[in-house]
Amino acid sequence: MSPSAESIVRDYYDALRNGEPLVPYFRDDASTVKFGISESLFGSDEIARALAEQTETTDDWTVSSRHLVVDEHDEFATTADNVTMAWTDTTSGDRHRFDSRWSATLVKRASASDGARDWRFAMMHVSAPHDL
């Protein structure tokens, strides 16, 4: 049985904390989108480049999920969470910390190796709330 969408989200958080590759969590498609706190990335190639740079230039991540909600259906799932995240910029030494909001849509895909189905992000949105 393939992992649940919730377990994939939690695995993604672990991969971020551990400095592991994040690209495998995203659907390889031109329509995949990732909005970060300071970026808008369109297409899996652009996402892959940005995530590789992020992994190379950041360290010491903390990711604390405070309210993960997952609504899983047959072929897609939606998620939302309040996440406190922090990291160190390895080029400047600066430490960054944000209380952030995450939302995403995951879709199922067939695994080429064994026919099992697993989840990939088709859209991810991370933002930092600010009072108006």
Stockholm file with secondary structure:
# STOCKHOLM 1.0

chainA/1-132         MSPSAESIVRDYYDALRNGEPLVPYFRDDASTVKFGISESLFGSDEIARALAEQTETTDDWTVSSRHLVVDEHDEFATTADNVTMAWTDTTSGDRHRFDSRWSATLVKRASASDGARDWRFAMMHVSAPHDL
#=GR chainA/1-132 SS CCCCHHHHHHHHHHHHHHTCCCGGGBCCSTTCEEECSSCEEESHHHHHHHHHHHHHHEEEEEEEESCCEEEECSSEEEEEEEEEEEEEETTTCCEEEEEEEEEEEEEEEECTTTSCEEEEEEEEEEECCCCC
#=GC SS_cons         CCCCHHHHHHHHHHHHHHTCCCGGGBCCSTTCEEECSSCEEESHHHHHHHHHHHHHHEEEEEEEESCCEEEECSSEEEEEEEEEEEEEETTTCCEEEEEEEEEEEEEEEECTTTSCEEEEEEEEEEECCCCC
//
